[in-house]
Amino acid sequence: MAASTHTVTNQAPPLVGYDVFTADKALVAAVERHLDPGLLDEARDELSALGKSSGSAQVQEWGTLANENPPKLRTHDRYGNRIDEVEFHPAWHRLLGKGVSAGLTAAWTRPGGHVRRAAGFLVWSQAEAGHGCPLSMTHAAVPALRTDPALAAEWEPRLTSTVYEEGLGPAEQKAGALFGMGMTEKQGGSDVRANTTVARPLAEDGTYELTGHKWFCSAPMSDGFLVLAQAPGGVTCFLLPRVLADGTRNEFRIQRLKDKLGNRSNASAEVEFDGTWVRRVGDEGRGVRTIIEMVAATRLDCVLGSAALMRQAVAQAVHHCTYREAFGGKLIDKPLMRNVLADLALESEAATTLALRLAAAYDDGGEQERAFLRLALPAAKYWVTKRCTPLVVEASECLGGNGYVEESGMPRLLRESPLNSVWEGAGNVQALDVLRAMQREPAALNALLMEVGKARGADHRLDGAIKNLLAELADLDGIEGRARRLVERIALVLQGSLLVRFAPPEVADAFCASRLGGDWGNAFGTLPHTLDLESVVDRASPVA
């Protein structure tokens, strides 16, 4: 029996046993908005089932175990044979298997697939973000492979399968397969054209052998990889199978696993190629063009991943403040704390709303939507991923000292929060990509302006921000040096236009007053006090 001095009071219960999907009102509204009505009932049922799993005690425990037991590299077997395998905790395999079975690699094969997958990815990665990398890489490999119909016919059914089969073996003998990616070399970083890995043609048409090094190889336990190398005709994309058709291991030497800030449950590796057999994907010298759609798909997953981290951080903060008492009442009822929580909720809802709008553009697939994505996607990737870390820091502070303790889960969210800003091109890469799209593809800027124009006249602060944005776009002097400022404005105007059109009035009003109208400080919790902040916070609550 506990001593009276050890009686625990005034602590919030764990946020567990809830439906992560249906508790997220912004996400539910976005799914209902973007999906065909005939798909809604099925999608709601699927996402709610996934949400209940994500919020369950069992799956939260899987996430903790996967994070606390990071992967281990096994370079040799007991007899000294080189095997280059990565060993994961069983909890990681359970998380990944559930993600595959939930269709998080199958967006390309079903109606409304991208919106449904985006919502599922946002829900499921809240349990543990680390296993999202192989889900993302496998999903994103499909459009690159489609540049070669024969390769697509062979591999796409495996990549879009809802069956997860762990372990290495010939891909043609597996019910489902995963893909990784190896583009980055230590001397190049984001400049993939600086790759020095060499591809030498073999006798069989379309086959080569690779010699070289990759500084960052994602998901090294996968069945296949997309890699870039210098062929005789220039930088080219290749498909590297981990195990060859005859069952022998391809030459794929894992030198070490990266010791990362966050994303601990996921393996990222340095690998060496020495006579490694590969098949060409696309034409020689067109490697960057071949992978561009893959990069775009993974950039959307960066937006989704950050939106998921933000949502989970806000949910934890609101939940804690709902139960915690201080200074004579519940924290959530204190005007200053309510301001902080409302500010965090606005950032989270804006991120989710924008992410699902981008996913809907993928489902549409029309010329106008493709043009919209060309500019909106790098702008969103730049802004949403950069807003993630300060939001998670502030949400952790809402828990006080409890938020600094590992058991709260907040430190794990914080370590994960910078990842998506770096992955698939850091901030400057995204900003320059936006400039490139504006300069080379006028249709992209027109599509973006048409999108934000749908909300013109509905809020004077949004109208003013659109006017200022147009003035910025008309002035090309020193455009590269102010690219970040421009991209930030593009993202904020786009988020504001979507919230004005689709969010409750109190949410849109608060966003426009602060982010677009300038009535905002330099930290969260500085919203105008005259706004309906209670409604904003209530909307963000993870429990009805």
Phi, psi and omega per residue, in radians:
M1 nan 2.302 -3.061
A2 -1.238 2.470 3.045
A3 -1.147 2.676 -3.088
S4 -1.071 -0.498 -3.140
T5 -1.277 -0.185 -3.124
H6 -1.910 0.208 3.064
T7 -1.191 2.226 -3.082
V8 -1.622 2.157 3.096
T9 -2.349 2.913 3.032
N10 0.990 0.648 3.056
Q11 -2.049 2.430 3.084
A12 -1.245 2.428 3.053
P13 -1.196 2.804 3.102
P14 -1.040 2.525 3.046
L15 -1.458 1.602 -3.012
V16 -2.602 2.733 3.117
G17 1.267 0.639 3.129
Y18 -2.288 2.879 -3.125
D19 -1.605 1.845 -3.074
V20 -1.076 -0.552 -3.133
F21 -1.323 -1.022 -3.022
T22 -1.187 -0.381 3.086
A23 -1.305 -0.259 -3.103
D24 -1.684 1.587 -3.024
K25 -1.100 -0.627 3.128
A26 -1.153 -0.697 -3.139
L27 -1.224 -0.767 3.109
V28 -1.025 -0.774 3.135
A29 -1.093 -0.683 -3.135
A30 -1.163 -0.728 3.104
V31 -1.095 -0.783 3.134
E32 -1.126 -0.571 -3.121
R33 -1.262 -0.693 -2.956
H34 -1.719 -0.245 -3.129
L35 -1.631 2.572 3.020
D36 -1.050 2.380 -3.101
P37 -0.937 -0.560 -3.126
G38 -1.200 -0.275 -3.136
L39 -1.730 -0.176 -2.933
L40 -1.120 -0.810 -3.083
D41 -1.045 -0.816 3.136
E42 -1.105 -0.767 -3.118
A43 -1.131 -0.746 3.114
R44 -1.041 -0.782 -3.131
D45 -1.077 -0.790 -3.139
E46 -1.075 -0.845 -3.064
L47 -1.225 -0.596 3.088
S48 -1.182 -0.709 3.088
A49 -1.089 -0.733 3.105
L50 -1.168 -0.671 3.119
G51 -1.109 -0.698 3.101
K52 -1.149 -0.660 3.075
S53 -1.138 -0.807 -3.112
S54 -1.052 -0.633 -3.124
G55 -1.559 0.038 -3.086
S56 -1.374 2.751 3.111
A57 -1.102 -0.662 -3.096
Q58 -1.121 -0.836 -3.099
V59 -1.223 -0.606 3.061
Q60 -1.111 -0.612 3.068
E61 -1.181 -0.689 3.046
W62 -0.990 -0.778 -3.136
G63 -1.070 -0.743 3.117
T64 -1.115 -0.796 -3.125
L65 -1.134 -0.726 3.127
A66 -1.100 -0.664 -3.135
N67 -1.280 -0.637 -3.098
E68 -1.402 -0.246 -3.119
N69 -2.183 1.337 -3.057
P70 -1.141 2.830 -3.098
P71 -1.104 2.697 3.137
K72 -2.144 2.431 3.113
L73 -1.533 2.247 3.032
R74 -2.009 1.722 -3.085
T75 -1.361 -0.548 -3.078
H76 -2.354 2.692 3.022
D77 -1.487 -3.082 -3.038
R78 -1.143 -0.342 -3.104
Y79 -1.683 -0.018 -3.141
G80 1.689 0.058 3.096
N81 -1.338 2.437 3.124
R82 -1.279 2.198 -3.136
I83 -2.145 -0.522 3.093
D84 0.869 1.049 3.132
E85 -1.999 2.703 3.102
V86 -2.000 2.219 -3.106
E87 -1.775 2.253 -3.117
F88 -2.030 2.710 3.030
H89 -1.169 2.540 3.140
P90 -0.949 -0.551 -3.138
A91 -1.093 -0.627 3.117
W92 -1.125 -0.756 3.111
H93 -1.099 -0.646 3.127
R94 -1.145 -0.745 3.117
L95 -1.111 -0.812 -3.127
L96 -1.143 -0.737 3.124
G97 -1.080 -0.694 3.103
K98 -1.153 -0.689 3.107
G99 -1.089 -0.738 3.107
V100 -1.141 -0.808 -3.104
S101 -1.151 -0.412 3.104
A102 -1.442 0.049 3.069
G103 1.476 0.367 -3.085
L104 -1.371 0.032 2.946
T105 -2.094 0.189 -2.973
A106 -2.018 0.410 -3.065
A107 -1.098 -0.540 -3.001
W108 -1.336 -0.137 -2.956
T109 -2.012 0.095 -3.131
R110 -2.481 2.672 -3.128
P111 -1.033 2.429 -3.110
G112 1.082 0.383 -2.977
G113 -1.097 -0.611 -3.070
H114 -1.306 -0.690 3.076
V115 -1.156 -0.772 -3.133
R116 -1.118 -0.747 3.123
R117 -1.175 -0.724 3.132
A118 -1.047 -0.795 3.119
A119 -1.108 -0.741 3.121
G120 -1.134 -0.718 3.117
F121 -1.098 -0.717 3.131
L122 -1.137 -0.689 -3.138
V123 -1.248 -0.863 -2.977
W124 -1.285 -0.598 -3.108
S125 -1.264 -0.159 3.038
Q126 -1.219 -0.366 3.096
A127 -1.272 -0.669 3.117
E128 -3.040 2.101 -2.996
A129 -1.358 -0.397 -2.985
G130 -1.056 -0.635 -3.086
H131 -1.387 -0.035 3.125
G132 -1.205 -0.410 -3.095
C133 -1.050 -0.957 3.113
P134 -1.109 -0.558 3.048
L135 -1.089 -0.759 -3.121
S136 -1.181 -0.812 -3.120
M137 -1.093 -0.732 -3.129
T138 -1.136 -0.787 3.086
H139 -1.042 -0.778 -3.016
A140 -1.338 -0.327 -3.125
A141 -1.209 -0.418 -3.027
V142 -1.031 -0.906 -3.123
P143 -1.095 -0.533 3.080
A144 -1.184 -0.750 3.139
L145 -1.156 -0.486 -3.128
R146 -1.188 -0.173 3.017
T147 -1.237 -0.245 3.075
D148 -2.200 1.721 -3.051
P149 -0.947 -0.633 -3.124
A150 -1.174 -0.762 3.099
L151 -1.143 -0.707 3.130
A152 -1.081 -0.745 3.139
A153 -1.084 -0.589 -3.117
E154 -1.370 -0.753 -2.967
W155 -1.730 -0.526 -3.020
E156 -1.045 -0.729 3.105
P157 -1.039 -0.551 3.122
R158 -1.279 -0.712 -3.071
L159 -1.280 -0.532 -3.131
T160 -1.661 0.124 3.099
S161 -1.154 2.662 3.055
T162 -1.767 0.343 3.103
V163 -1.926 2.185 3.073
Y164 -1.763 2.161 -3.137
E165 -2.201 1.803 -3.085
E166 -1.328 2.825 3.113
G167 1.688 2.695 -3.106
L168 -1.580 2.446 3.099
G169 -3.062 2.967 3.106
P170 -0.995 2.269 -3.046
A171 -1.070 -0.574 -3.110
E172 -1.192 -0.231 3.112
Q173 -1.744 0.064 -3.093
K174 -1.862 2.604 3.139
A175 -1.359 -0.318 3.108
G176 -2.744 2.661 -3.098
A177 -2.373 2.733 3.097
L178 -2.055 2.646 3.113
F179 -2.101 2.555 2.980
G180 -2.053 -2.976 -3.065
M181 -2.589 2.428 3.079
G182 -2.372 1.622 -3.114
M183 -1.978 -0.601 -2.905
T184 -1.529 2.316 3.020
E185 -2.095 2.709 -2.956
K186 -1.103 -0.501 -3.136
Q187 -1.511 -0.155 -3.044
G188 -1.969 -0.705 -3.045
G189 1.055 -2.206 3.136
S190 -1.237 -0.277 3.129
D191 -1.456 1.383 -3.019
V192 -1.174 -0.330 3.095
R193 -1.221 -0.214 3.093
A194 -1.476 0.070 3.135
N195 -0.983 2.445 3.118
T196 -1.981 -0.052 3.052
T197 -1.027 2.311 -3.023
V198 -1.837 2.375 3.072
A199 -1.968 2.062 3.138
R200 -1.844 2.176 -3.113
P201 -1.073 2.464 3.043
L202 -1.779 3.111 -3.074
A203 -1.138 -0.705 3.141
E204 -1.265 2.272 -3.085
D205 -1.001 2.297 3.085
G206 1.483 -0.014 3.132
T207 -1.911 2.604 -3.086
Y208 -2.528 2.966 2.928
E209 -2.150 2.461 -3.056
L210 -1.823 2.541 2.967
T211 -2.362 2.146 -3.128
G212 2.821 -2.862 -2.977
H213 -2.482 2.448 3.019
K214 -2.082 2.183 -3.076
W215 -1.305 -0.517 3.136
F216 -2.446 1.901 3.063
C217 -1.998 2.097 -3.102
S218 -1.452 2.415 3.044
A219 0.954 1.079 -3.019
P220 -1.199 -0.100 3.106
M221 -1.561 0.090 -2.997
S222 -1.274 2.944 -3.137
D223 -1.421 -0.415 3.137
G224 -2.702 2.892 -3.088
F225 -2.489 2.574 2.896
L226 -1.734 2.221 -3.109
V227 -2.337 2.742 3.048
L228 -1.916 2.516 3.099
A229 -2.711 2.835 3.129
Q230 -1.503 1.846 3.020
A231 -1.581 3.016 3.104
P232 -0.949 -0.534 -3.124
G233 -1.621 0.098 3.137
G234 2.045 -2.991 -3.103
V235 -1.094 2.207 -3.009
T236 -2.351 2.648 3.101
C237 -1.637 2.465 -3.126
F238 -2.363 2.655 3.005
L239 -1.760 2.137 -3.125
L240 -1.955 1.868 3.069
P241 -1.353 2.424 -3.112
R242 -1.262 -0.648 3.104
V243 -2.151 2.321 -3.109
L244 -1.371 2.922 -3.041
A245 -1.048 -0.523 -3.124
D246 -1.476 0.085 3.091
G247 1.631 -0.121 3.121
T248 -1.397 2.669 3.133
R249 -1.357 2.322 3.013
N250 -1.182 2.750 -3.136
E251 -1.299 1.752 -3.020
F252 -2.543 1.545 -3.014
R253 -1.656 2.053 3.102
I254 -1.516 1.978 -3.085
Q255 -1.378 -0.718 3.102
R256 -2.913 2.788 2.991
L257 -1.672 2.515 -3.121
K258 -1.275 2.412 3.048
D259 -1.662 1.729 -2.918
K260 -1.776 2.797 3.076
L261 -1.034 -0.909 3.118
G262 -2.287 -2.733 3.113
N263 0.949 0.639 -2.951
R264 -1.171 -0.531 -3.075
S265 -1.334 -0.234 -3.084
N266 -1.725 2.527 3.116
A267 -1.669 2.279 2.970
S268 -2.224 2.428 -2.911
A269 -2.379 2.790 2.849
E270 -1.737 2.309 -3.078
V271 -2.286 2.665 3.088
E272 -2.054 2.443 3.052
F273 -1.977 2.331 3.116
D274 -2.589 1.610 -3.039
G275 1.323 0.524 -3.092
T276 -1.372 2.264 -3.070
W277 -1.458 2.305 -3.136
V278 -2.481 2.846 3.024
R279 -2.037 2.442 -3.130
R280 -1.243 2.459 3.037
V281 -2.052 2.018 -3.071
G282 1.397 -2.987 -3.070
D283 -1.492 2.694 3.022
E284 -1.055 2.450 3.120
G285 1.416 -0.042 -3.106
R286 -2.012 0.512 -3.054
G287 -1.086 -0.766 -3.126
V288 -1.145 -0.720 3.096
R289 -1.107 -0.633 -3.135
T290 -1.138 -0.694 -3.055
I291 -1.569 -0.018 -2.988
I292 -1.086 -0.661 3.126
E293 -1.254 -0.536 3.048
M294 -1.144 -0.758 3.119
V295 -1.073 -0.736 3.133
A296 -1.067 -0.743 -3.129
A297 -1.134 -0.687 3.129
T298 -1.281 -0.502 3.053
R299 -1.130 -0.674 3.065
L300 -1.083 -0.670 3.102
D301 -1.164 -0.498 3.017
C302 -1.109 -0.746 3.100
V303 -1.105 -0.815 3.135
L304 -1.101 -0.740 3.139
G305 -1.092 -0.721 3.102
S306 -1.197 -0.696 3.091
A307 -1.067 -0.647 3.110
A308 -1.155 -0.786 3.108
L309 -1.078 -0.735 3.130
M310 -1.106 -0.785 -3.138
R311 -1.075 -0.772 -3.133
Q312 -1.147 -0.678 3.120
A313 -1.124 -0.760 3.120
V314 -1.137 -0.745 3.128
A315 -1.030 -0.768 3.137
Q316 -1.130 -0.713 -3.119
A317 -1.154 -0.817 3.142
V318 -1.126 -0.727 3.131
H319 -1.052 -0.833 -3.132
H320 -1.044 -0.810 -3.071
C321 -1.259 -0.338 3.064
T322 -1.185 -0.554 -3.066
Y323 -1.798 -0.539 -3.021
R324 -1.283 2.329 3.104
E325 -1.913 2.482 3.079
A326 -2.771 2.491 3.073
F327 0.954 0.699 2.997
G328 1.528 0.254 3.114
G329 -3.060 3.091 3.107
K330 -1.166 2.451 3.119
L331 -1.014 -0.653 -3.064
I332 -1.139 -0.373 -3.139
D333 -1.561 -0.123 3.132
K334 -1.358 2.237 -3.041
P335 -0.945 -0.689 -3.092
L336 -1.267 -0.728 3.084
M337 -1.143 -0.660 3.111
R338 -1.078 -0.637 3.105
N339 -1.117 -0.768 3.118
V340 -1.075 -0.867 -3.103
L341 -1.100 -0.699 3.127
A342 -1.125 -0.704 3.125
D343 -1.100 -0.772 3.082
L344 -1.093 -0.739 -3.127
A345 -1.098 -0.683 3.097
L346 -1.054 -0.803 -3.123
E347 -1.078 -0.739 -3.131
S348 -1.161 -0.807 -3.126
E349 -1.129 -0.689 3.115
A350 -1.085 -0.685 3.120
A351 -1.152 -0.795 3.140
T352 -1.123 -0.774 -3.121
T353 -1.085 -0.746 3.124
L354 -1.184 -0.751 -3.129
A355 -1.035 -0.768 -3.121
L356 -1.249 -0.535 3.050
R357 -1.119 -0.675 3.101
L358 -1.157 -0.721 3.104
A359 -1.083 -0.684 3.119
A360 -1.112 -0.582 3.092
A361 -1.125 -0.620 3.065
Y362 -1.120 -0.740 -3.141
D363 -1.135 -0.657 3.129
D364 -1.117 -0.896 3.043
G365 1.274 0.008 -3.116
G366 -1.293 2.931 -3.090
E367 -1.048 -0.721 -3.132
Q368 -1.108 -0.750 -3.121
E369 -1.241 -0.607 3.071
R370 -1.123 -0.702 3.097
A371 -1.131 -0.700 3.104
F372 -1.044 -0.800 -3.132
L373 -1.095 -0.594 -3.065
R374 -1.009 -0.567 -3.138
L375 -1.842 -0.706 -3.072
A376 -1.185 -0.588 -3.071
L377 -1.178 -0.903 3.095
P378 -1.128 -0.560 3.086
A379 -1.126 -0.766 3.115
A380 -1.153 -0.721 3.132
K381 -1.076 -0.739 3.105
Y382 -1.044 -0.922 -2.932
W383 -1.392 -0.852 -3.068
V384 -1.094 -0.751 -3.116
T385 -1.175 -0.549 3.118
K386 -1.304 -0.471 3.127
R387 -1.382 -0.233 -3.026
C388 -1.150 -0.883 -3.044
T389 -1.093 -0.884 3.108
P390 -1.055 -0.573 3.095
L391 -1.139 -0.804 -3.110
V392 -1.130 -0.662 3.088
V393 -1.047 -0.825 -3.110
E394 -1.178 -0.688 3.109
A395 -1.103 -0.673 3.089
S396 -1.087 -0.673 -3.138
E397 -1.130 -0.495 3.091
C398 -1.073 -0.445 3.104
L399 -1.541 -0.027 -3.111
G400 1.111 -2.503 3.126
G401 -1.074 -0.510 3.103
N402 -1.010 -0.611 -3.120
G403 -1.272 -0.212 3.124
Y404 -1.626 -0.044 -3.083
V405 -1.733 2.377 -3.059
E406 -0.946 -0.671 -3.063
E407 -1.079 -0.374 3.126
S408 -1.265 -0.363 -3.079
G409 1.517 -0.258 -3.096
M410 -1.181 -0.691 3.082
P411 -1.043 -0.607 3.100
R412 -1.133 -0.744 3.080
L413 -1.071 -0.697 -3.107
L414 -1.163 -0.757 3.116
R415 -1.119 -0.556 -3.136
E416 -1.340 -0.454 -2.906
S417 -1.067 -0.556 3.134
P418 -1.402 -0.198 -2.966
L419 -1.020 -0.875 -2.997
N420 -1.195 -0.334 3.064
S421 -1.278 -0.498 -3.123
V422 -1.564 -0.723 -3.049
W423 -1.104 2.465 3.121
E424 1.018 0.664 3.074
G425 1.721 2.049 3.141
A426 -1.254 -3.059 -2.967
G427 -0.967 -0.782 -3.120
N428 -1.123 -0.641 3.102
V429 -1.077 -0.755 3.138
Q430 -1.147 -0.756 -3.120
A431 -1.097 -0.741 3.119
L432 -1.192 -0.561 3.097
D433 -1.165 -0.641 3.061
V434 -1.093 -0.781 3.103
L435 -1.058 -0.726 -3.139
R436 -1.097 -0.719 3.138
A437 -1.135 -0.719 -3.139
M438 -1.141 -0.653 -3.070
Q439 -1.377 -0.603 -3.034
R440 -1.747 -0.400 -3.046
E441 -2.285 1.453 -3.133
P442 -0.969 -0.517 -3.141
A443 -1.091 -0.501 -3.130
A444 -1.170 -0.798 3.114
L445 -1.157 -0.702 3.104
N446 -1.061 -0.733 3.140
A447 -1.125 -0.715 3.116
L448 -1.119 -0.797 -3.120
L449 -1.154 -0.596 3.064
M450 -1.139 -0.654 -3.142
E451 -1.150 -0.881 -3.113
V452 -1.226 -0.460 3.134
G453 -1.170 -0.317 3.126
K454 -1.138 -0.304 -3.128
A455 -1.851 0.050 -3.094
R456 -1.104 2.452 3.141
G457 1.594 -0.163 -3.091
A458 -1.577 -0.404 -3.137
D459 -2.643 2.189 -3.044
H460 -1.156 -0.488 3.126
R461 -1.275 -0.652 3.034
L462 -1.139 -0.758 3.110
D463 -1.022 -0.724 3.117
G464 -1.139 -0.677 3.129
A465 -1.178 -0.653 3.083
I466 -1.123 -0.748 3.119
K467 -1.056 -0.769 3.130
N468 -1.147 -0.653 3.106
L469 -1.099 -0.769 3.123
L470 -1.070 -0.657 3.096
A471 -1.129 -0.704 3.093
E472 -1.087 -0.734 -3.101
L473 -1.195 -0.466 -3.123
A474 -1.390 -0.239 -3.090
D475 -1.874 1.861 -3.076
L476 -1.645 0.012 -3.103
D477 -1.203 2.147 -3.136
G478 1.092 0.581 -2.994
I479 -1.096 -0.630 -3.103
E480 -1.195 -0.700 -3.121
G481 -1.159 -0.389 3.112
R482 -1.976 0.419 -3.096
A483 -1.101 -0.681 -3.137
R484 -1.106 -0.754 3.128
R485 -1.055 -0.742 -3.139
L486 -1.145 -0.799 -3.112
V487 -1.138 -0.663 3.069
E488 -1.029 -0.771 -3.136
R489 -1.159 -0.677 3.094
I490 -1.037 -0.841 -3.100
A491 -1.117 -0.746 -3.122
L492 -1.166 -0.728 3.110
V493 -1.125 -0.703 3.117
L494 -1.129 -0.794 3.094
Q495 -1.081 -0.769 -3.141
G496 -1.069 -0.724 -3.139
S497 -1.121 -0.675 3.131
L498 -1.197 -0.726 -3.140
L499 -1.200 -0.664 3.097
V500 -1.078 -0.643 -3.112
R501 -1.380 -0.609 -2.894
F502 -2.155 -0.385 -3.069
A503 -1.512 2.845 3.019
P504 -1.005 2.630 -3.076
P505 -0.957 -0.659 -3.103
E506 -1.154 -0.575 3.105
V507 -1.244 -0.865 -3.139
A508 -1.076 -0.715 -3.130
D509 -1.083 -0.812 -3.114
A510 -1.159 -0.687 3.128
F511 -1.133 -0.830 -3.101
C512 -1.166 -0.664 3.135
A513 -1.111 -0.689 -3.044
S514 -1.578 -1.044 -3.028
R515 -1.292 -0.537 -3.078
L516 -1.916 -0.557 -3.076
G517 -1.567 -0.156 3.075
G518 1.434 0.062 3.133
D519 -1.558 1.233 -2.972
W520 -2.774 2.559 3.104
G521 -1.601 -2.786 -3.108
N522 -1.770 0.131 3.084
A523 -2.435 2.806 3.044
F524 -1.100 2.604 3.139
G525 1.615 0.332 -3.115
T526 -2.091 0.559 3.078
L527 -1.258 2.712 3.034
P528 -1.008 2.321 -3.040
H529 -1.283 -0.199 -3.106
T530 -1.430 -0.110 -3.100
L531 -1.354 2.873 3.086
D532 -1.474 1.345 -3.051
L533 -1.338 -0.496 3.134
E534 -1.071 -0.740 3.127
S535 -1.141 -0.652 3.119
V536 -1.104 -0.772 -3.139
V537 -1.190 -0.754 3.119
D538 -0.994 -0.692 -3.136
R539 -1.123 -0.513 -3.102
A540 -1.521 -0.084 -3.090
S541 -1.109 2.374 3.126
P542 -1.411 -0.129 -3.129
V543 -2.215 2.272 -3.119
A544 -1.110 nan nan
